[in-house]
Amino acid sequence: MRGDGEQARPVAYYVAAAELSHNQLYDWLRERLPAYMVLAFYVALDKLPLLPNGKLDRRALPATDAVAYRQQEFQEPQGETSVALQPSGRRCLSCRSTA
């Protein structure tokens, strides 16, 4: 978990043998794991930071940023129910526009 309070979110740090985009990693995981186990934040590292005893040094892990977040294109609401709920959702999320 990175962040504090409501800003806390689970983050996956990984070391890959080949260069891998966040979307490629996400798609690969979605094929193999249930949806609830696939995170939205992934951070690629050259190597994991370790303590002298060989354990992971969590304090040395880099902070996440917008680049680590799996970006998705906006999708217009589809169906009568989704279109009807869009204004309520926008108000709940304090968004000015969803487009």
N, C-alpha and C positions, 0 to 999 in steps of 0.2 A: 504494500500500500504506500502510495506517495501522496503527499499533501496533508493538510490538516482539516479537521471537521468535515463540513459538507464538500470541501474540495478534494477529500481523500478519494483515491481511485486505485484499483488494482492495476499493476503494470507488469508486463512480462519482459525480462531482459534475456537476450539470446545471443549466442555465438554461432554463426553460420559458416559452413565451409565455402560456400559460394555467395555472391551478392544476391540479395533477395529483397524485393520491394515489400512494403507493408501489406499491400493488397494481395501479393502472391502468397505471403505467409498466412494471411487471414483466410484466403480461399483454401489453402492446403489444410489448415486446421479445421475449417468448417466441414470438409469432407470426412474427417476422422473423429471429430468430437461432437458431443451434443452442443446445441447453440448456447446454452447457459454457461458452458465452460470456455467459450472463446471470448477473449478480452478485446477491448478496443484500443489499448495502448501497448505498443511494442517498441523496444529500444534495442537496436543492434549494437553489439560491443565487439571489439577486436578480441578481448579476453575478459573473463570475469575477474574483478578485483578480489584478491584473497588475503586473508590475515596470515601471519607467520605459521599458525597451526593448520593451515589449509582450508579453513572454513571461509565462506563468503563474507566479504567485508561490505555489509549493507550500507554503511555510512559513506562509502566511496562510490556507490552507484550514482550515475549522473541523474539530475532532475529531468523530468519529462517536459516536453514542449509540444506545440501544435504539430510539429513534424512527426512526432511519435504516434499521433492519433490517426487511426484509419479514416481517411477522408472518403465520404460518400457524396455522390451527386444528389442534388435536391430532386425529389420525386413529387410531382403534383399529386394531391389526394385523388384516389380513384374510388369510385362508387358513391352512391348517394349518402351513405352514412358518414364516410370520411369527409366528404365535402361539407356536410352539415356540421361536423364537429371541428372543422378547421378554425373558425373564429374563436371558439372556446379554448382550444389548444394554444392559439397564438396569445390570448390574454393570460393564460396560466403561465406561459413561458416568458411573458413580458417581451414579446417580439413585436416589432413594428410591422414587419412584412415577412412572409415565408417564401417569397419569390426572390 
